[in-house]
Amino acid sequence: MTTKAPASILESSTDSLEKTAYGIVADIPTQEPNDRNRLGYCLWAWLTEHRGSLEQVVHASGVRSSLSNEEIVGIIRKRLEEKGIKAT
């Protein structure tokens, strides 16, 4: 039996939508890291497709946090505006 080295991982560029989405939600308190990953993924999908509202993004992610969904939406909206992205 032979063992191969794992495949290398290519990092996204610092100005990519992926880095932006995951960076925006990086310090939102969640019960588990996977909650934050789902929230980041849903935000990335919203940034690429602009379907629905930010409220729907947070609800669809099923994020479990000590913050309310409204507080999370407020944080995300503020950070998007700081990056020059209009959040409708």
Helices and strands as residue ranges (DSSP letters): H 17-24, H 33-49, H 54-61, H 69-82
